[in-house]
Amino acid sequence: MPDTYADVWRIVKLHCPAAPTFLVREWVNDAWKTLTRMRPTANFLRTSAAITIQAARTVTATYTINSPTVTSVGEFVAGDVGRQFRVSTFPWYTIIAFTDANTVTLDRNYGEDSGSSTASIYDGVFVVPVDFGQFDIIADPYNQRRLAFWISQDQINLLDPTRQSGDTGPRLLATAAPSQVPATLGRMTYEYWPRPTAARSYPYYYFKQAQNLAETFAFSGALAEAGNVLQTGALAQAANWPGTGDKPNPYFNAGLAARLKKEFEDGVQLVSLRDDDMQGSDYLRVNWDRWPLADLAYNDESLRSTDATIADLY
């Protein structure tokens, strides 16, 4: 049976019985997060998901300058929270609260003239999962290409400052401001460009950000030896902990702490090398030339290498 998180922290506790259990558990979690920071693109952190975009729709809305409240006659739904709202073509706002079918709240005061007219509600940004670390690849199966995700909004602002461009699906995701929606507050977001209008789904791979380990988390694959590595990292911290005034730590030893820290770093390197050996070889053998990037300046090279139509690439 592979080692679990519980196995590791209990062994550390046996070496350093003077330390409170919660502190021992924290040492192991800290060693785990250090390992993943040293190897942020490890195969064991790679997972898959899908970006799901809902079709855009229009509503008849009433809006007031300097107020975040927008009303309609029963046209809003709870699922509008997190989606974007705009009248005409610019600017766009994010809906952060749903009161009822008649009322929603925007992320900031409406800044244009008051009025009542047709407005668009659409998916303009992607909010990353709670465990998101970084993208690996985003595939566009509709046009057999990849979507770029390393573009900044500054570049989009030069190309399309008022976001006039819309299409059935985006060609790239541009880094945007953190989410202001309460349920996803502070999470990283990416703006879709061009503005998508149709329902779409884009599979993607990403590297997870390390979370605190669950009690039954079992180490496997390249992590099969990580139990020993994390144990060493936690014990390095234990040897650096002097204890409390009334209960000194017998395990406290600066020289031992330095030696264990070096052993931990060497262990992380061994895990990394093992992970390199196990990293998906199928992924490396994929002919990615068949999946070119959607580019900022649309050209016939992309057209010739995909099944996209001229309309798809402007």
C-alpha positions in Angstrom: 0.0 0.0 0.0 1.3 3.5 -0.8 2.1 5.9 2.0 -0.6 8.4 2.9 -0.4 11.9 4.3 -1.6 10.5 7.7 1.3 7.9 7.6 3.8 10.7 7.0 2.8 13.1 9.7 2.5 10.4 12.3 6.1 9.3 11.6 7.2 12.9 12.0 5.3 13.0 15.2 7.1 10.0 16.5 10.5 11.7 15.8 9.3 14.9 17.5 6.7 14.1 20.1 7.1 17.5 21.8 5.4 19.2 18.8 1.7 19.7 18.8 -0.1 17.5 16.2 -1.5 20.5 14.3 2.1 21.9 13.9 3.4 18.5 12.7 0.6 18.4 10.1 1.5 21.9 9.0 5.2 21.0 8.6 4.2 18.1 6.2 1.9 20.3 4.2 4.6 23.0 4.0 7.0 20.4 2.7 4.4 19.3 0.1 3.8 22.9 -1.1 7.6 23.5 -1.3 8.0 20.4 -3.4 5.2 21.5 -5.8 6.7 25.0 -6.0 10.0 23.5 -7.0 8.2 21.4 -9.6 5.1 23.4 -10.6 4.6 21.5 -13.9 4.9 18.0 -12.5 2.9 15.3 -14.2 1.2 14.5 -10.9 -0.2 18.0 -10.8 -1.5 17.9 -14.3 -5.3 17.4 -14.8 -8.0 18.1 -17.3 -11.2 20.0 -17.5 -13.4 21.9 -20.0 -14.1 25.5 -20.5 -17.9 25.8 -21.1 -19.3 28.8 -22.7 -23.1 29.5 -22.8 -24.7 31.2 -25.7 -25.2 34.9 -25.5 -28.7 36.3 -25.2 -30.5 39.7 -25.2 -32.8 41.2 -22.6 -34.6 44.5 -22.3 -33.0 46.2 -19.4 -33.3 49.5 -17.5 -30.1 51.0 -16.2 -29.3 54.2 -14.3 -26.1 56.2 -14.4 -24.0 55.9 -11.1 -26.0 52.9 -9.9 -25.0 49.2 -10.1 -28.6 48.0 -10.2 -30.2 46.9 -13.4 -33.8 45.9 -13.8 -35.9 44.0 -16.4 -39.4 42.5 -16.6 -38.7 39.0 -15.5 -35.8 38.3 -17.9 -32.9 37.6 -15.5 -31.9 34.2 -14.2 -29.7 33.1 -11.3 -27.2 31.7 -13.8 -26.5 35.3 -15.0 -24.2 35.8 -12.0 -20.6 35.9 -13.3 -21.7 36.7 -16.9 -21.1 39.9 -18.7 -23.6 42.7 -19.4 -23.4 45.5 -21.9 -25.6 47.9 -23.7 -24.6 48.6 -27.3 -21.0 47.6 -27.7 -19.1 49.3 -24.8 -18.3 49.2 -21.9 -19.0 45.8 -20.4 -19.8 45.0 -16.8 -20.0 41.8 -14.8 -23.1 40.7 -13.0 -22.1 39.9 -9.4 -25.5 39.4 -7.8 -29.0 38.1 -8.7 -31.9 39.5 -6.6 -34.7 38.0 -8.6 -35.9 37.8 -12.2 -36.3 41.5 -12.3 -33.1 42.7 -10.7 -29.4 42.1 -10.9 -26.3 44.0 -9.5 -23.3 44.9 -11.6 -19.7 44.9 -10.4 -19.5 48.7 -10.5 -21.8 51.7 -11.0 -23.2 52.0 -14.5 -21.2 54.8 -16.2 -23.2 55.7 -19.3 -26.5 57.6 -19.8 -29.6 56.2 -18.0 -32.1 54.4 -20.2 -34.0 51.3 -21.2 -33.0 49.3 -24.2 -31.8 45.9 -25.5 -28.7 44.6 -23.7 -26.5 41.6 -24.1 -25.7 39.0 -21.5 -22.8 36.8 -22.5 -19.8 34.8 -21.2 -16.9 37.2 -21.5 -14.4 35.8 -19.0 -13.3 32.4 -17.8 -12.8 32.1 -14.0 -10.1 29.5 -13.2 -10.8 26.5 -10.9 -10.0 26.9 -7.2 -6.9 24.6 -7.5 -5.6 26.3 -10.7 -1.9 26.8 -11.0 -1.3 27.4 -14.7 -2.5 26.3 -18.2 -0.8 23.6 -20.1 -2.8 23.6 -23.3 -6.3 24.6 -24.5 -7.7 22.9 -27.5 -10.2 24.3 -30.0 -11.9 21.2 -31.5 -14.2 23.3 -33.7 -11.3 24.6 -35.8 -8.6 22.0 -34.9 -6.2 24.4 -33.3 -4.9 25.6 -29.9 -6.0 28.7 -28.1 -3.3 31.1 -26.8 -3.6 32.0 -23.1 -0.4 34.1 -22.6 -1.8 37.2 -24.2 -2.3 40.3 -22.1 -5.4 42.6 -22.2 -3.0 45.4 -23.2 -2.5 43.7 -26.5 -6.3 43.2 -27.0 -6.8 46.9 -26.1 -4.6 47.8 -29.0 -6.5 45.6 -31.4 -10.0 46.0 -30.2 -10.3 48.6 -27.5 -14.1 48.7 -27.5 -14.5 44.9 -28.0 -16.4 45.3 -31.2 -15.2 41.9 -32.4 -17.5 38.9 -31.7 -17.6 35.4 -33.1 -19.1 32.0 -32.3 -16.1 31.2 -30.2 -12.9 32.8 -29.0 -9.5 32.6 -30.6 -7.5 33.3 -27.4 -7.8 34.0 -23.7 -6.2 37.1 -22.3 -5.2 37.6 -18.7 -7.7 39.8 -16.9 -8.4 41.2 -13.4 -9.3 38.9 -10.5 -12.9 37.9 -10.2 -15.2 40.2 -8.2 -18.0 37.7 -8.0 -18.5 36.7 -4.3 -18.5 32.9 -5.1 -15.2 33.2 -7.0 -13.7 36.3 -5.4 -10.1 36.9 -6.0 -9.6 34.0 -8.5 -7.6 34.6 -11.7 -9.7 35.3 -14.8 -9.1 35.3 -18.5 -11.0 37.4 -21.1 -12.3 35.6 -24.2 -11.5 37.3 -27.4 -13.3 37.8 -29.7 -16.4 38.0 -27.6 -18.1 34.5 -27.9 -21.8 34.4 -29.0 -22.5 30.6 -29.2 -22.4 27.7 -26.8 -19.0 26.1 -26.9 -16.8 23.7 -24.9 -13.0 23.7 -25.0 -11.1 20.9 -23.4 -7.9 21.9 -21.6 -5.1 20.7 -19.4 -3.8 22.6 -16.4 -1.4 22.1 -13.6 -3.0 22.3 -10.2 -1.8 24.5 -7.3 -1.0 22.4 -4.3 -3.7 22.4 -1.6 -3.5 21.1 1.9 -3.3 17.3 1.8 -6.3 15.2 2.8 -5.8 12.7 5.6 -6.2 9.7 3.2 -4.2 11.2 0.3 -2.0 8.3 -1.1 1.3 9.0 -2.8 1.7 7.1 -6.1 3.4 7.3 -9.5 6.4 9.6 -9.3 5.2 10.5 -5.8 5.6 6.9 -4.6 8.7 7.9 -2.8 7.4 11.3 -1.8 6.3 10.1 1.6 10.0 9.8 2.6 10.8 13.0 0.9 8.1 14.9 2.7 9.0 13.3 6.0 12.5 14.6 5.6 11.3 18.1 4.7 9.0 18.1 7.8 11.7 16.8 10.1 14.0 19.6 8.8 11.5 22.1 10.2 11.1 20.0 13.4 14.8 20.3 14.0 14.6 24.1 13.6 11.8 24.4 16.2 13.1 25.1 19.7 9.9 24.2 21.4 8.1 26.4 24.0 9.4 28.0 27.2 8.0 25.3 29.4 8.4 22.4 26.9 11.7 22.5 24.9 12.0 20.4 21.8 14.6 17.6 22.3 14.8 17.2 18.5 16.0 20.8 18.1 19.4 20.8 16.4 20.5 23.4 13.8 23.1 21.2 12.3 20.6 18.4 11.8 18.1 20.8 10.3 20.6 22.0 7.7 21.5 18.4 6.8 17.8 17.3 6.5 17.0 20.4 4.4 19.7 19.4 2.0 18.4 15.8 1.9 14.9 17.1 1.2 16.1 19.3 -1.7 18.0 16.3 -3.1 14.9 14.2 -2.7 12.7 16.7 -4.6 15.2 16.5 -7.5 14.9 12.7 -7.6 11.1 13.0 -7.6 11.4 15.5 -10.5 13.7 13.2 -12.5 11.4 10.3 -11.9 8.5 12.5 -13.0 10.4 13.4 -16.2 10.7 9.7 -17.0 7.0 9.1 -16.5 5.7 12.3 -18.2 3.2 11.5 -20.9 5.1 10.4 -23.9 1.9 10.3 -25.9 1.6 14.0 -25.4 5.1 14.5 -26.8 4.3 12.4 -29.9 1.2 14.4 -30.9 1.7 16.2 -34.1 1.0 19.7 -32.8 1.6 21.1 -36.3 -1.9 19.8 -37.0 -3.2 22.0 -34.1 -1.7 25.4 -34.9 -2.3 28.4 -32.7 -5.1 30.8 -33.4 -3.3 34.0 -34.0 -4.0 37.7 -33.4 -3.5 38.7 -37.1 -5.7 36.2 -39.0 -4.1 34.8 -42.1 -4.5 32.1 -44.7 -1.7 30.0 -43.2 -4.1 29.1 -40.3 -6.9 28.6 -42.8 -4.9 26.2 -44.9 -3.9 24.1 -41.8 -7.4 23.7 -40.4 -10.9 22.9 -41.4 -12.0 26.5 -40.6 -13.8 28.6 -43.1 -12.8 32.1 -44.3 -15.6 33.5 -42.1 -14.1 31.7 -39.1 -10.8 33.5 -39.6 -12.2 36.8 -40.9 
